[in-house]
Amino acid sequence: MKKGEVYSTSYSNFEETNRSLFSIEGFYNRNRIHSSIHDLTPQEFEELAKEKTA
């Protein structure tokens, strides 16, 4: 995903590139489901963990 973004887009500076890639990384780490946590998003998994400890 990141390679496709980098090679298909022209960035004018490092900061613009960094912001773009960080938003992609943020999505994949926070919103994409993960099979290792029972097909939940990390956000959903954290919320369930908080409910169980409360």
Secondary structure as GFF3:
##gff-version 3
##sequence-region A 1 54
A	DSSP	alpha_helix	2	8	.	.	.	ID=ss1
A	DSSP	alpha_helix	14	30	.	.	.	ID=ss2
A	DSSP	three_ten_helix	35	37	.	.	.	ID=ss3
A	DSSP	alpha_helix	42	53	.	.	.	ID=ss4
###
